[in-house]
Amino acid sequence: MSDSHYAQHVFFCLNRRTDGRECCASRDAEAMQAYAKDRVKALGLNGPGKVRVNKAGCLDRCEHGPVIVVYPEAVWYTYVDREDIDEIVESHLRDGHPVERLRLP
């Protein structure tokens, strides 16, 4: 295990704007975060030395949203549905291969 308690942190932006501008929360981000957390757990990827799926406030990239970021790699993603979340969890978090089609610059 590295110096970090977790090998990877996945932060889901759950920002909710009330001024009418787009935000990650308006794109089902909370449900997708819960789904990702359940998938990580189901695959046995969670826990110390493994993966932690976190809620985050504004990550300041809502125009690309919804967005997540995986650290320590600092890989930013957008997603549309559960299939995209499955691909990120399985390919990136489990197998170590970032999902290029979902990456943000």
Backbone torsions as a table, in degrees:
resi	resn	phi	psi	omega
1	MET	NA	142.5	179.2
2	SER	-75.7	-175.5	178.6
3	ASP	-66.1	-23.0	178.7
4	SER	-79.7	147.5	178.4
5	HIS	-65.3	-33.4	177.1
6	TYR	-116.9	146.2	177.4
7	ALA	-72.6	-35.4	-179.8
8	GLN	-141.9	141.5	171.1
9	HIS	-115.1	133.1	175.8
10	VAL	-114.1	117.3	-179.0
11	PHE	-106.8	121.6	175.7
12	PHE	-99.0	121.8	174.1
13	CYS	-69.1	124.2	177.1
14	LEU	-117.3	21.2	-177.3
15	ASN	-56.6	135.5	176.8
16	ARG	-120.8	118.1	177.1
17	ARG	-97.8	143.0	-179.5
18	THR	-109.6	6.5	-177.0
19	ASP	-100.0	11.5	177.7
20	GLY	92.3	-13.1	177.7
21	ARG	-74.5	154.2	177.5
22	GLU	-59.7	148.2	175.6
23	CYS	-151.2	161.6	-177.5
24	CYS	-64.0	-36.1	-179.3
25	ALA	-62.0	-31.2	-179.8
26	SER	-74.9	-5.0	-179.8
27	ARG	-113.7	31.2	173.6
28	ASP	68.9	26.7	-176.1
29	ALA	-62.7	-37.1	-178.4
30	GLU	-63.8	-43.8	178.6
31	ALA	-65.8	-37.7	180.0
32	MET	-69.5	-35.0	176.4
33	GLN	-64.1	-45.3	178.9
34	ALA	-63.2	-40.5	178.0
35	TYR	-63.0	-45.7	179.6
36	ALA	-61.2	-42.1	179.1
37	LYS	-61.2	-43.4	178.0
38	ASP	-64.1	-41.6	179.8
39	ARG	-64.3	-44.4	178.7
40	VAL	-59.6	-43.9	179.2
41	LYS	-65.3	-44.2	-178.9
42	ALA	-61.1	-32.4	179.8
43	LEU	-88.5	2.4	178.6
44	GLY	70.9	25.4	-177.3
45	LEU	-94.6	-5.6	-175.2
46	ASN	-90.5	161.3	174.5
47	GLY	112.1	172.6	-179.3
48	PRO	-53.5	134.8	-179.5
49	GLY	80.2	0.8	-177.6
50	LYS	-124.5	-129.9	-173.1
51	VAL	-110.0	141.3	173.2
52	ARG	-125.1	125.3	176.7
53	VAL	-100.7	118.1	-175.0
54	ASN	-116.0	154.4	168.1
55	LYS	-86.0	145.4	177.1
56	ALA	-134.5	155.0	169.8
57	GLY	-77.1	-156.6	-175.8
58	CYS	-60.9	128.1	175.3
59	LEU	-101.0	4.7	173.9
60	ASP	63.2	33.3	176.0
61	ARG	-135.8	30.3	-175.5
62	CYS	-58.2	-27.5	-179.8
63	GLU	-64.3	-17.2	177.2
64	HIS	-102.1	0.0	-165.2
65	GLY	-68.8	168.9	0.0
66	PRO	-71.0	154.9	-175.8
67	VAL	-129.4	150.6	168.9
68	ILE	-135.5	158.6	174.7
69	VAL	-133.8	139.3	179.4
70	VAL	-110.4	121.8	175.6
71	TYR	-112.6	148.1	19.1
72	PRO	-88.8	-0.3	-176.4
73	GLU	-72.1	-19.0	-176.2
74	ALA	57.6	44.4	176.5
75	VAL	-95.2	121.6	-179.8
76	TRP	-98.3	137.5	179.3
77	TYR	-130.3	156.3	161.1
78	THR	-117.1	165.5	-178.6
79	TYR	-154.0	163.1	180.0
80	VAL	-117.7	-40.9	-170.7
81	ASP	-149.9	-175.4	-178.6
82	ARG	-62.6	-32.6	178.9
83	GLU	-63.0	-38.9	176.0
84	ASP	-64.9	-41.9	178.3
85	ILE	-62.9	-44.5	177.5
86	ASP	-56.4	-43.5	-178.4
87	GLU	-64.9	-41.6	178.1
88	ILE	-64.2	-46.5	-179.0
89	VAL	-62.5	-49.0	-174.6
90	GLU	-75.2	-46.8	-176.3
91	SER	-75.9	-49.8	-175.4
92	HIS	-83.4	-56.9	-172.9
93	LEU	-72.3	-40.0	-179.2
94	ARG	-84.1	-46.8	-170.8
95	ASP	-101.7	-8.3	176.6
96	GLY	80.4	17.8	-178.5
97	HIS	-117.3	105.3	178.1
98	PRO	-54.8	149.0	-178.8
99	VAL	-92.2	97.2	-171.9
100	GLU	-60.5	-37.3	-176.0
101	ARG	-66.4	-20.5	-178.9
102	LEU	-104.2	-4.6	-177.2
103	ARG	-69.6	144.8	172.1
104	LEU	-100.5	150.4	177.9
105	PRO	-68.2	NA	NA
